[in-house]
Amino acid sequence: MRTRRWRWTLSTDTTTHTDPTLETAPERQRLRAAVVKTMRSVPAGRVATYGDIAEAVGIGARQAGRLVAQESDSGPWWRIVYADGTAAHCHGGTAPELLRSEGVGFRRQRVDMTRFRIGA
């Protein structure tokens, strides 16, 4: 069995790379709407990960994170956390406070995912 070896190099290419799934305005709007709808479906006192949002919408987790950040005025952004339970760092670090006010429990500054992740 052959093992693949990857060689990473620094690119000097300064052109903007776009996500192929976001190339058209209608597709971009459809994905944004789907992310907002999914984000709004997370009830108070529960959390979802960026990966959960991505899976529900059919995109990558980083792309979901970018769209959640862009649409933070449209829904409960603080209920979307990293896979390890770390709350978002944006908005002046208010996510943990908002989550605690909804009854979400933490362990060592991370959400207790076994108890508060949606579907858990």
N, CA, C and O atoms as CSV, one atom per row, in Angstrom:
chain,resi,resn,atom,element,x,y,z
A,1,MET,N,N,0.835,-1.179,0.000
A,1,MET,CA,C,0.000,0.000,0.000
A,1,MET,C,C,0.879,1.241,0.000
A,1,MET,O,O,1.816,1.354,0.790
A,2,ARG,N,N,0.569,2.157,-0.882
A,2,ARG,CA,C,1.344,3.395,-0.987
A,2,ARG,C,C,0.764,4.471,-0.099
A,2,ARG,O,O,-0.454,4.615,0.011
A,3,THR,N,N,1.622,5.207,0.519
A,3,THR,CA,C,1.195,6.332,1.336
A,3,THR,C,C,1.394,7.606,0.540
A,3,THR,O,O,2.453,7.831,-0.045
A,4,ARG,N,N,0.373,8.426,0.526
A,4,ARG,CA,C,0.497,9.704,-0.172
A,4,ARG,C,C,1.236,10.687,0.704
A,4,ARG,O,O,1.003,10.764,1.910
A,5,ARG,N,N,2.111,11.423,0.101
A,5,ARG,CA,C,2.810,12.477,0.820
A,5,ARG,C,C,2.442,13.790,0.165
A,5,ARG,O,O,2.512,13.945,-1.054
A,6,TRP,N,N,2.059,14.704,0.980
A,6,TRP,CA,C,1.645,16.006,0.480
A,6,TRP,C,C,2.763,17.001,0.690
A,6,TRP,O,O,3.435,16.993,1.722
A,7,ARG,N,N,2.951,17.837,-0.275
A,7,ARG,CA,C,3.926,18.909,-0.152
A,7,ARG,C,C,3.163,20.222,-0.148
A,7,ARG,O,O,2.439,20.547,-1.089
A,8,TRP,N,N,3.341,20.962,0.925
A,8,TRP,CA,C,2.686,22.254,1.050
A,8,TRP,C,C,3.666,23.341,0.659
A,8,TRP,O,O,4.816,23.350,1.098
A,9,THR,N,N,3.200,24.249,-0.166
A,9,THR,CA,C,4.038,25.377,-0.554
A,9,THR,C,C,3.271,26.661,-0.341
A,9,THR,O,O,2.040,26.674,-0.352
A,10,LEU,N,N,3.995,27.725,-0.150
A,10,LEU,CA,C,3.363,29.028,-0.041
A,10,LEU,C,C,3.093,29.553,-1.431
A,10,LEU,O,O,3.964,29.507,-2.300
A,11,SER,N,N,1.920,30.040,-1.638
A,11,SER,CA,C,1.545,30.559,-2.941
A,11,SER,C,C,1.788,32.056,-2.992
A,11,SER,O,O,1.536,32.770,-2.022
A,12,THR,N,N,2.271,32.518,-4.112
A,12,THR,CA,C,2.435,33.960,-4.303
A,12,THR,C,C,1.290,34.517,-5.125
A,12,THR,O,O,1.288,35.692,-5.490
A,13,ASP,N,N,0.321,33.669,-5.412
A,13,ASP,CA,C,-0.840,34.089,-6.179
A,13,ASP,C,C,-1.713,34.983,-5.308
A,13,ASP,O,O,-2.166,34.562,-4.243
A,14,THR,N,N,-1.950,36.206,-5.752
A,14,THR,CA,C,-2.740,37.144,-4.952
A,14,THR,C,C,-4.150,37.321,-5.495
A,14,THR,O,O,-4.881,38.201,-5.040
A,15,THR,N,N,-4.537,36.509,-6.446
A,15,THR,CA,C,-5.893,36.626,-6.980
A,15,THR,C,C,-6.891,36.100,-5.963
A,15,THR,O,O,-6.553,35.273,-5.117
A,16,THR,N,N,-8.101,36.575,-6.049
A,16,THR,CA,C,-9.145,36.143,-5.132
A,16,THR,C,C,-9.713,34.816,-5.604
A,16,THR,O,O,-10.095,34.662,-6.764
A,17,HIS,N,N,-9.762,33.870,-4.693
A,17,HIS,CA,C,-10.340,32.568,-5.006
A,17,HIS,C,C,-11.756,32.542,-4.457
A,17,HIS,O,O,-11.984,32.872,-3.293
A,18,THR,N,N,-12.693,32.155,-5.284
A,18,THR,CA,C,-14.082,32.122,-4.834
A,18,THR,C,C,-14.540,30.686,-4.676
A,18,THR,O,O,-14.038,29.779,-5.341
A,19,ASP,N,N,-15.469,30.500,-3.816
A,19,ASP,CA,C,-16.060,29.189,-3.607
A,19,ASP,C,C,-16.960,28.897,-4.804
A,19,ASP,O,O,-17.858,29.687,-5.096
A,20,PRO,N,N,-16.743,27.774,-5.509
A,20,PRO,CA,C,-17.545,27.494,-6.705
A,20,PRO,C,C,-19.035,27.387,-6.431
A,20,PRO,O,O,-19.835,27.627,-7.335
A,21,THR,N,N,-19.434,27.037,-5.219
A,21,THR,CA,C,-20.864,26.930,-4.936
A,21,THR,C,C,-21.506,28.289,-4.723
A,21,THR,O,O,-22.730,28.390,-4.646
A,22,LEU,N,N,-20.694,29.336,-4.626
A,22,LEU,CA,C,-21.244,30.672,-4.401
A,22,LEU,C,C,-21.039,31.592,-5.601
A,22,LEU,O,O,-21.069,32.814,-5.459
A,23,GLU,N,N,-20.831,31.013,-6.772
A,23,GLU,CA,C,-20.520,31.829,-7.936
A,23,GLU,C,C,-21.700,32.620,-8.463
A,23,GLU,O,O,-21.506,33.684,-9.051
A,24,THR,N,N,-22.895,32.144,-8.276
A,24,THR,CA,C,-24.045,32.866,-8.806
A,24,THR,C,C,-24.834,33.498,-7.668
A,24,THR,O,O,-24.952,32.926,-6.584
A,25,ALA,N,N,-25.362,34.666,-7.925
A,25,ALA,CA,C,-26.130,35.378,-6.895
A,25,ALA,C,C,-27.337,34.572,-6.409
A,25,ALA,O,O,-27.570,34.519,-5.201
A,26,PRO,N,N,-28.114,33.942,-7.298
A,26,PRO,CA,C,-29.257,33.159,-6.802
A,26,PRO,C,C,-28.828,32.006,-5.885
A,26,PRO,O,O,-29.486,31.734,-4.881
A,27,GLU,N,N,-27.743,31.342,-6.224
A,27,GLU,CA,C,-27.255,30.244,-5.386
A,27,GLU,C,C,-26.775,30.780,-4.041
A,27,GLU,O,O,-27.036,30.177,-3.000
A,28,ARG,N,N,-26.088,31.893,-4.063
A,28,ARG,CA,C,-25.611,32.525,-2.828
A,28,ARG,C,C,-26.792,32.884,-1.926
A,28,ARG,O,O,-26.751,32.636,-0.721
A,29,GLN,N,N,-27.832,33.461,-2.500
A,29,GLN,CA,C,-29.013,33.836,-1.720
A,29,GLN,C,C,-29.742,32.604,-1.177
A,29,GLN,O,O,-30.243,32.622,-0.053
A,30,ARG,N,N,-29.798,31.552,-1.967
A,30,ARG,CA,C,-30.436,30.314,-1.516
A,30,ARG,C,C,-29.688,29.733,-0.323
A,30,ARG,O,O,-30.306,29.320,0.659
A,31,LEU,N,N,-28.357,29.700,-0.405
A,31,LEU,CA,C,-27.557,29.159,0.693
A,31,LEU,C,C,-27.663,30.021,1.944
A,31,LEU,O,O,-27.768,29.505,3.056
A,32,ARG,N,N,-27.635,31.340,1.755
A,32,ARG,CA,C,-27.783,32.242,2.911
A,32,ARG,C,C,-29.120,32.009,3.602
A,32,ARG,O,O,-29.187,31.918,4.828
A,33,ALA,N,N,-30.182,31.912,2.810
A,33,ALA,CA,C,-31.517,31.685,3.372
A,33,ALA,C,C,-31.573,30.347,4.111
A,33,ALA,O,O,-32.176,30.250,5.180
A,34,ALA,N,N,-30.946,29.322,3.542
A,34,ALA,CA,C,-30.941,28.003,4.182
A,34,ALA,C,C,-30.156,28.028,5.492
A,34,ALA,O,O,-30.570,27.409,6.472
A,35,VAL,N,N,-29.034,28.736,5.516
A,35,VAL,CA,C,-28.234,28.845,6.742
A,35,VAL,C,C,-29.016,29.589,7.816
A,35,VAL,O,O,-29.042,29.163,8.970
A,36,VAL,N,N,-29.654,30.697,7.447
A,36,VAL,CA,C,-30.439,31.473,8.414
A,36,VAL,C,C,-31.587,30.629,8.961
A,36,VAL,O,O,-31.836,30.630,10.166
A,37,LYS,N,N,-32.282,29.916,8.090
A,37,LYS,CA,C,-33.401,29.069,8.527
A,37,LYS,C,C,-32.913,27.996,9.499
A,37,LYS,O,O,-33.551,27.741,10.520
A,38,THR,N,N,-31.788,27.372,9.181
A,38,THR,CA,C,-31.236,26.329,10.043
A,38,THR,C,C,-30.761,26.913,11.366
A,38,THR,O,O,-30.983,26.324,12.423
A,39,MET,N,N,-30.108,28.072,11.310
A,39,MET,CA,C,-29.631,28.739,12.523
A,39,MET,C,C,-30.806,29.088,13.434
A,39,MET,O,O,-30.729,28.910,14.650
A,40,ARG,N,N,-31.881,29.579,12.851
A,40,ARG,CA,C,-33.070,29.944,13.634
A,40,ARG,C,C,-33.784,28.731,14.214
A,40,ARG,O,O,-34.545,28.866,15.172
A,41,SER,N,N,-33.554,27.557,13.656
A,41,SER,CA,C,-34.231,26.351,14.141
A,41,SER,C,C,-33.594,25.783,15.409
A,41,SER,O,O,-34.160,24.885,16.034
A,42,VAL,N,N,-32.431,26.290,15.795
A,42,VAL,CA,C,-31.776,25.824,17.021
A,42,VAL,C,C,-32.479,26.496,18.201
A,42,VAL,O,O,-32.426,27.719,18.329
A,43,PRO,N,N,-33.131,25.723,19.060
A,43,PRO,CA,C,-33.907,26.326,20.147
A,43,PRO,C,C,-33.023,26.894,21.256
A,43,PRO,O,O,-31.866,26.505,21.408
A,44,ALA,N,N,-33.585,27.809,22.015
A,44,ALA,CA,C,-32.879,28.367,23.170
A,44,ALA,C,C,-32.507,27.232,24.117
A,44,ALA,O,O,-33.290,26.306,24.329
A,45,GLY,N,N,-31.314,27.312,24.679
A,45,GLY,CA,C,-30.851,26.276,25.591
A,45,GLY,C,C,-30.170,25.117,24.908
A,45,GLY,O,O,-29.783,24.153,25.570
A,46,ARG,N,N,-30.013,25.184,23.599
A,46,ARG,CA,C,-29.333,24.142,22.817
A,46,ARG,C,C,-28.316,24.808,21.906
A,46,ARG,O,O,-28.380,26.014,21.668
A,47,VAL,N,N,-27.376,24.018,21.395
A,47,VAL,CA,C,-26.389,24.533,20.449
A,47,VAL,C,C,-26.263,23.576,19.272
A,47,VAL,O,O,-26.644,22.409,19.356
A,48,ALA,N,N,-25.727,24.087,18.187
A,48,ALA,CA,C,-25.369,23.284,17.017
A,48,ALA,C,C,-23.961,23.703,16.624
A,48,ALA,O,O,-23.516,24.797,16.970
A,49,THR,N,N,-23.269,22.846,15.914
A,49,THR,CA,C,-21.928,23.192,15.444
A,49,THR,C,C,-22.010,23.748,14.028
A,49,THR,O,O,-23.018,23.597,13.337
A,50,TYR,N,N,-20.928,24.391,13.617
A,50,TYR,CA,C,-20.857,24.860,12.232
A,50,TYR,C,C,-20.986,23.663,11.291
A,50,TYR,O,O,-21.573,23.780,10.216
A,51,GLY,N,N,-20.441,22.518,11.690
A,51,GLY,CA,C,-20.568,21.303,10.893
A,51,GLY,C,C,-22.003,20.814,10.792
A,51,GLY,O,O,-22.415,20.303,9.751
A,52,ASP,N,N,-22.773,20.969,11.877
A,52,ASP,CA,C,-24.193,20.592,11.844
A,52,ASP,C,C,-24.947,21.451,10.835
A,52,ASP,O,O,-25.750,20.951,10.047
A,53,ILE,N,N,-24.674,22.750,10.874
A,53,ILE,CA,C,-25.311,23.678,9.931
A,53,ILE,C,C,-24.907,23.308,8.509
A,53,ILE,O,O,-25.744,23.255,7.608
A,54,ALA,N,N,-23.616,23.053,8.321
A,54,ALA,CA,C,-23.102,22.711,6.997
A,54,ALA,C,C,-23.758,21.451,6.452
A,54,ALA,O,O,-24.154,21.403,5.288
A,55,GLU,N,N,-23.871,20.438,7.291
A,55,GLU,CA,C,-24.479,19.178,6.859
A,55,GLU,C,C,-25.940,19.376,6.478
A,55,GLU,O,O,-26.409,18.815,5.488
A,56,ALA,N,N,-26.649,20.162,7.253
A,56,ALA,CA,C,-28.069,20.402,6.969
A,56,ALA,C,C,-28.274,21.145,5.656
A,56,ALA,O,O,-29.263,20.926,4.956
A,57,VAL,N,N,-27.333,22.026,5.330
A,57,VAL,CA,C,-27.472,22.862,4.135
A,57,VAL,C,C,-26.782,22.242,2.923
A,57,VAL,O,O,-27.141,22.540,1.783
A,58,GLY,N,N,-25.795,21.381,3.164
A,58,GLY,CA,C,-25.079,20.748,2.064
A,58,GLY,C,C,-23.862,21.524,1.604
A,58,GLY,O,O,-23.555,21.564,0.413
A,59,ILE,N,N,-23.161,22.147,2.562
A,59,ILE,CA,C,-21.946,22.904,2.258
A,59,ILE,C,C,-20.872,22.506,3.261
A,59,ILE,O,O,-21.114,21.671,4.132
A,60,GLY,N,N,-19.691,23.098,3.145
A,60,GLY,CA,C,-18.609,22.832,4.081
A,60,GLY,C,C,-18.759,23.632,5.369
A,60,GLY,O,O,-19.435,24.660,5.398
A,61,ALA,N,N,-18.121,23.149,6.435
A,61,ALA,CA,C,-18.238,23.802,7.742
A,61,ALA,C,C,-17.664,25.217,7.734
A,61,ALA,O,O,-18.241,26.116,8.348
A,62,ARG,N,N,-16.559,25.426,7.063
A,62,ARG,CA,C,-15.981,26.778,7.005
A,62,ARG,C,C,-16.885,27.730,6.235
A,62,ARG,O,O,-17.047,28.892,6.609
A,63,GLN,N,N,-17.460,27.232,5.176
A,63,GLN,CA,C,-18.399,28.053,4.410
A,63,GLN,C,C,-19.615,28.383,5.272
A,63,GLN,O,O,-20.115,29.508,5.238
A,64,ALA,N,N,-20.087,27.417,6.036
A,64,ALA,CA,C,-21.214,27.669,6.941
A,64,ALA,C,C,-20.834,28.719,7.976
A,64,ALA,O,O,-21.627,29.609,8.281
A,65,GLY,N,N,-19.625,28.617,8.514
A,65,GLY,CA,C,-19.162,29.604,9.484
A,65,GLY,C,C,-19.121,31.000,8.912
A,65,GLY,O,O,-19.497,31.968,9.575
A,66,ARG,N,N,-18.664,31.100,7.687
A,66,ARG,CA,C,-18.605,32.404,7.020
A,66,ARG,C,C,-20.011,32.975,6.837
A,66,ARG,O,O,-20.235,34.163,7.068
A,67,LEU,N,N,-20.946,32.139,6.425
A,67,LEU,CA,C,-22.315,32.610,6.219
A,67,LEU,C,C,-23.009,32.952,7.538
A,67,LEU,O,O,-23.771,33.916,7.596
A,68,VAL,N,N,-22.759,32.180,8.594
A,68,VAL,CA,C,-23.324,32.510,9.910
A,68,VAL,C,C,-22.801,33.870,10.355
A,68,VAL,O,O,-23.560,34.696,10.860
A,69,ALA,N,N,-21.507,34.100,10.170
A,69,ALA,CA,C,-20.919,35.389,10.563
A,69,ALA,C,C,-21.532,36.541,9.773
A,69,ALA,O,O,-21.797,37.608,10.327
A,70,GLN,N,N,-21.756,36.327,8.485
A,70,GLN,CA,C,-22.325,37.383,7.647
A,70,GLN,C,C,-23.791,37.639,7.975
A,70,GLN,O,O,-24.294,38.737,7.737
A,71,GLU,N,N,-24.473,36.653,8.510
A,71,GLU,CA,C,-25.901,36.770,8.790
A,71,GLU,C,C,-26.189,36.842,10.288
A,71,GLU,O,O,-27.274,36.457,10.725
A,72,SER,N,N,-25.243,37.323,11.071
A,72,SER,CA,C,-25.411,37.317,12.530
A,72,SER,C,C,-26.567,38.192,13.002
A,72,SER,O,O,-27.085,37.983,14.099
A,73,ASP,N,N,-26.976,39.159,12.202
A,73,ASP,CA,C,-28.130,39.983,12.572
A,73,ASP,C,C,-29.453,39.270,12.308
A,73,ASP,O,O,-30.508,39.741,12.732
A,74,SER,N,N,-29.400,38.134,11.608
A,74,SER,CA,C,-30.616,37.443,11.183
A,74,SER,C,C,-31.057,36.313,12.096
A,74,SER,O,O,-32.117,35.727,11.877
A,75,GLY,N,N,-30.279,35.999,13.102
A,75,GLY,CA,C,-30.657,34.877,13.949
A,75,GLY,C,C,-29.745,34.721,15.141
A,75,GLY,O,O,-28.853,35.541,15.356
A,76,PRO,N,N,-29.960,33.669,15.925
A,76,PRO,CA,C,-29.194,33.437,17.151
A,76,PRO,C,C,-27.807,32.846,16.872
A,76,PRO,O,O,-27.568,31.660,17.096
A,77,TRP,N,N,-26.915,33.682,16.388
A,77,TRP,CA,C,-25.555,33.263,16.024
A,77,TRP,C,C,-24.814,32.620,17.194
A,77,TRP,O,O,-23.969,31.751,16.982
A,78,TRP,N,N,-25.118,33.036,18.426
A,78,TRP,CA,C,-24.386,32.541,19.599
A,78,TRP,C,C,-24.664,31.072,19.878
A,78,TRP,O,O,-23.922,30.437,20.626
A,79,ARG,N,N,-25.721,30.523,19.289
A,79,ARG,CA,C,-26.044,29.104,19.490
A,79,ARG,C,C,-25.255,28.191,18.561
A,79,ARG,O,O,-25.369,26.969,18.649
A,80,ILE,N,N,-24.461,28.770,17.677
A,80,ILE,CA,C,-23.633,27.986,16.764
A,80,ILE,C,C,-22.208,28.025,17.304
A,80,ILE,O,O,-21.621,29.097,17.446
A,81,VAL,N,N,-21.654,26.846,17.606
A,81,VAL,CA,C,-20.348,26.754,18.254
A,81,VAL,C,C,-19.407,25.883,17.425
A,81,VAL,O,O,-19.823,25.212,16.481
A,82,TYR,N,N,-18.135,25.912,17.800
A,82,TYR,CA,C,-17.152,25.040,17.164
A,82,TYR,C,C,-17.399,23.594,17.601
A,82,TYR,O,O,-18.087,23.355,18.593
A,83,ALA,N,N,-16.849,22.645,16.876
A,83,ALA,CA,C,-17.071,21.224,17.155
A,83,ALA,C,C,-16.624,20.820,18.558
A,83,ALA,O,O,-17.171,19.880,19.136
A,84,ASP,N,N,-15.635,21.522,19.107
A,84,ASP,CA,C,-15.161,21.189,20.452
A,84,ASP,C,C,-15.955,21.889,21.554
A,84,ASP,O,O,-15.629,21.754,22.734
A,85,GLY,N,N,-16.990,22.633,21.178
A,85,GLY,CA,C,-17.830,23.314,22.155
A,85,GLY,C,C,-17.425,24.741,22.462
A,85,GLY,O,O,-18.058,25.404,23.283
A,86,THR,N,N,-16.383,25.218,21.814
A,86,THR,CA,C,-15.947,26.596,22.026
A,86,THR,C,C,-16.955,27.545,21.398
A,86,THR,O,O,-17.343,27.380,20.241
A,87,ALA,N,N,-17.373,28.535,22.169
A,87,ALA,CA,C,-18.335,29.523,21.667
A,87,ALA,C,C,-17.638,30.511,20.740
A,87,ALA,O,O,-16.417,30.661,20.776
A,88,ALA,N,N,-18.425,31.175,19.918
A,88,ALA,CA,C,-17.896,32.166,18.973
A,88,ALA,C,C,-17.178,33.286,19.723
A,88,ALA,O,O,-17.543,33.634,20.846
A,89,HIS,N,N,-16.157,33.839,19.085
A,89,HIS,CA,C,-15.360,34.904,19.691
A,89,HIS,C,C,-15.795,36.291,19.238
A,89,HIS,O,O,-15.311,37.292,19.766
A,90,CYS,N,N,-16.689,36.362,18.283
A,90,CYS,CA,C,-17.106,37.656,17.739
A,90,CYS,C,C,-18.037,38.386,18.705
A,90,CYS,O,O,-18.362,37.869,19.773
A,91,HIS,N,N,-18.455,39.564,18.331
A,91,HIS,CA,C,-19.380,40.380,19.126
A,91,HIS,C,C,-18.868,40.615,20.548
A,91,HIS,O,O,-19.628,40.555,21.514
A,92,GLY,N,N,-17.591,40.877,20.654
A,92,GLY,CA,C,-17.004,41.197,21.947
A,92,GLY,C,C,-16.986,40.045,22.932
A,92,GLY,O,O,-16.912,40.263,24.141
A,93,GLY,N,N,-17.051,38.819,22.428
A,93,GLY,CA,C,-17.000,37.652,23.305
A,93,GLY,C,C,-18.245,37.453,24.152
A,93,GLY,O,O,-18.166,36.906,25.252
A,94,THR,N,N,-19.397,37.892,23.649
A,94,THR,CA,C,-20.641,37.806,24.426
A,94,THR,C,C,-21.360,36.463,24.307
A,94,THR,O,O,-22.322,36.220,25.035
A,95,ALA,N,N,-20.916,35.592,23.409
A,95,ALA,CA,C,-21.616,34.321,23.190
A,95,ALA,C,C,-21.729,33.467,24.459
A,95,ALA,O,O,-22.820,32.975,24.745
A,96,PRO,N,N,-20.656,33.268,25.231
A,96,PRO,CA,C,-20.808,32.445,26.437
A,96,PRO,C,C,-21.847,33.009,27.412
A,96,PRO,O,O,-22.623,32.257,28.003
A,97,GLU,N,N,-21.856,34.314,27.573
A,97,GLU,CA,C,-22.829,34.955,28.464
A,97,GLU,C,C,-24.258,34.729,27.963
A,97,GLU,O,O,-25.155,34.423,28.748
A,98,LEU,N,N,-24.463,34.883,26.657
A,98,LEU,CA,C,-25.790,34.665,26.075
A,98,LEU,C,C,-26.225,33.206,26.227
A,98,LEU,O,O,-27.384,32.928,26.535
A,99,LEU,N,N,-25.294,32.279,26.010
A,99,LEU,CA,C,-25.618,30.858,26.155
A,99,LEU,C,C,-25.962,30.518,27.605
A,99,LEU,O,O,-26.923,29.795,27.865
A,100,ARG,N,N,-25.183,31.035,28.535
A,100,ARG,CA,C,-25.467,30.779,29.960
A,100,ARG,C,C,-26.837,31.330,30.355
A,100,ARG,O,O,-27.551,30.722,31.152
A,101,SER,N,N,-27.200,32.487,29.790
A,101,SER,CA,C,-28.506,33.080,30.116
A,101,SER,C,C,-29.662,32.214,29.614
A,101,SER,O,O,-30.786,32.321,30.106
A,102,GLU,N,N,-29.376,31.352,28.627
A,102,GLU,CA,C,-30.393,30.426,28.109
A,102,GLU,C,C,-30.339,29.066,28.805
A,102,GLU,O,O,-31.104,28.162,28.469
A,103,GLY,N,N,-29.436,28.926,29.772
A,103,GLY,CA,C,-29.346,27.679,30.523
A,103,GLY,C,C,-28.366,26.665,29.985
A,103,GLY,O,O,-28.361,25.522,30.441
A,104,VAL,N,N,-27.530,27.047,29.023
A,104,VAL,CA,C,-26.537,26.131,28.466
A,104,VAL,C,C,-25.386,25.994,29.464
A,104,VAL,O,O,-24.859,26.989,29.961
A,105,GLY,N,N,-25.009,24.751,29.748
A,105,GLY,CA,C,-23.930,24.481,30.693
A,105,GLY,C,C,-22.576,24.386,30.015
A,105,GLY,O,O,-22.467,23.990,28.854
A,106,PHE,N,N,-21.555,24.754,30.759
A,106,PHE,CA,C,-20.182,24.735,30.261
A,106,PHE,C,C,-19.324,23.835,31.132
A,106,PHE,O,O,-19.599,23.633,32.315
A,107,ARG,N,N,-18.278,23.300,30.517
A,107,ARG,CA,C,-17.212,22.575,31.208
A,107,ARG,C,C,-15.907,23.175,30.725
A,107,ARG,O,O,-15.601,23.140,29.534
A,108,ARG,N,N,-15.153,23.717,31.637
A,108,ARG,CA,C,-13.852,24.307,31.285
A,108,ARG,C,C,-13.956,25.271,30.114
A,108,ARG,O,O,-13.182,25.176,29.162
A,109,GLN,N,N,-14.865,26.160,30.172
A,109,GLN,CA,C,-15.082,27.229,29.195
A,109,GLN,C,C,-15.551,26.738,27.829
A,109,GLN,O,O,-15.457,27.468,26.843
A,110,ARG,N,N,-16.055,25.511,27.766
A,110,ARG,CA,C,-16.633,24.973,26.531
A,110,ARG,C,C,-18.023,24.437,26.834
A,110,ARG,O,O,-18.294,23.966,27.939
A,111,VAL,N,N,-18.890,24.514,25.851
A,111,VAL,CA,C,-20.246,23.991,26.020
A,111,VAL,C,C,-20.178,22.486,26.269
A,111,VAL,O,O,-19.404,21.780,25.624
A,112,ASP,N,N,-20.976,22.009,27.189
A,112,ASP,CA,C,-21.089,20.577,27.442
A,112,ASP,C,C,-21.899,19.982,26.285
A,112,ASP,O,O,-23.129,19.945,26.323
A,113,MET,N,N,-21.189,19.524,25.271
A,113,MET,CA,C,-21.828,19.080,24.032
A,113,MET,C,C,-22.682,17.826,24.225
A,113,MET,O,O,-23.653,17.630,23.494
A,114,THR,N,N,-22.343,16.985,25.182
A,114,THR,CA,C,-23.130,15.764,25.385
A,114,THR,C,C,-24.519,16.078,25.916
A,114,THR,O,O,-25.442,15.284,25.733
A,115,ARG,N,N,-24.682,17.212,26.565
A,115,ARG,CA,C,-25.983,17.577,27.126
A,115,ARG,C,C,-26.729,18.629,26.321
A,115,ARG,O,O,-27.960,18.632,26.312
A,116,PHE,N,N,-26.010,19.526,25.642
A,116,PHE,CA,C,-26.675,20.683,25.054
A,116,PHE,C,C,-26.639,20.759,23.529
A,116,PHE,O,O,-27.260,21.644,22.942
A,117,ARG,N,N,-25.925,19.849,22.888
A,117,ARG,CA,C,-25.917,19.849,21.422
A,117,ARG,C,C,-27.264,19.354,20.927
A,117,ARG,O,O,-27.810,18.381,21.448
A,118,ILE,N,N,-27.790,20.023,19.932
A,118,ILE,CA,C,-29.083,19.638,19.379
A,118,ILE,C,C,-28.971,18.202,18.846
A,118,ILE,O,O,-28.009,17.857,18.159
A,119,GLY,N,N,-29.939,17.399,19.164
A,119,GLY,CA,C,-29.918,16.005,18.737
A,119,GLY,C,C,-29.194,15.079,19.704
A,119,GLY,O,O,-29.192,13.863,19.513
A,120,ALA,N,N,-28.576,15.646,20.745
A,120,ALA,CA,C,-27.831,14.809,21.708
A,120,ALA,C,C,-28.764,14.214,22.741
A,120,ALA,O,O,-28.319,13.486,23.628
